[in-house]
């Protein structure tokens, strides 16, 4: 297996973008943080946004802010930081008709390109910088001087400068400080969706069924919810695992905990989740999920809203409220 290709600060030259205007389109979770970071890195940044509230916020933060079409007209580099599901419509209406030839379009996710929702013209550089970090973390970790990882890639190189532009953007938002790993847009999209649709639900089922079982066995729901996840201990242990390694973090637990966990893990090794996980991965790779999700949006999000509503009828909803009240977690 070849080593992964990664990029760090020394691989990226901010000077590549010295004479270019970057339009950050969308001033939400990622947009605000990335715009602030790029500006603090010395780059020229303007903001494009559809509505007025976020535009006003951008202006309060000291940016020149415009409608999306106008911002794109003024830009050499366009960073698309709006939700993936609205991107095709915004692309067709406000972005594509206004892009300069040779402009660079940067995506924060491989989704729309991978599943054919957007097909950029051949005269554009098309790159991806997909942070492995939520929006506020992108700013906080830049300010703290720590950085955050991203998956990056070049989908199309019209000018011969796509890669240096991508790396300069990645450095500007603060990501090459930690490291950027090169992937195709499709690899990024598949991995991201698999975490949400494969790993996430399996972990969620283990968590929910454990809670249900313990309550059925007569333990107080408040104690069960607190024990299993509400204390934040699980989140803390996962952070330690991310920092030090999944096996290395065992050392932070008692010997009783380590022994019990290792021996009981061995007993359930025969549970084969991979076949089920592969089904989910196949749905993603074949484009079936993307087609289903597009149809659901065209259908007015009926199933989406029904399922969100149904979650409120699971007893866990009430147990969680009781736990929050008992421990005064909302005070
Ligand atoms: P947000 O949901 O925070 O985006 C909100 C922004 O999009 C606002 O500026 C909003 O404008 C604008 N917007 C919403 N609807 C529309 C529309 N119909 N037309 C035009 N603009 C609209 O997005 P994220 O920051 O979460 O995601 C942006 C990109 O980053 C996506 O590609 C996502 O996959 C990727 N990404 C996100 C991560 C995350 O943690 N959130 C992590 C890594 C990548 P207004 O305020 O005026 O409504």
Boltz pocket constraint, residues with backbone or C-beta under 6 A from the ligand:
constraints:
  - pocket:
      binder: B
      contacts: [[A, 25], [A, 26], [A, 27], [A, 28], [A, 29], [A, 30], [A, 31], [A, 48], [A, 49], [A, 50], [A, 51], [A, 52], [A, 53], [A, 54], [A, 55], [A, 80], [A, 81], [A, 82], [A, 83], [A, 84], [A, 86], [A, 90], [A, 107], [A, 108], [A, 109], [A, 130], [A, 131], [A, 132], [A, 133], [A, 134], [A, 135]]
      max_distance: 6.0
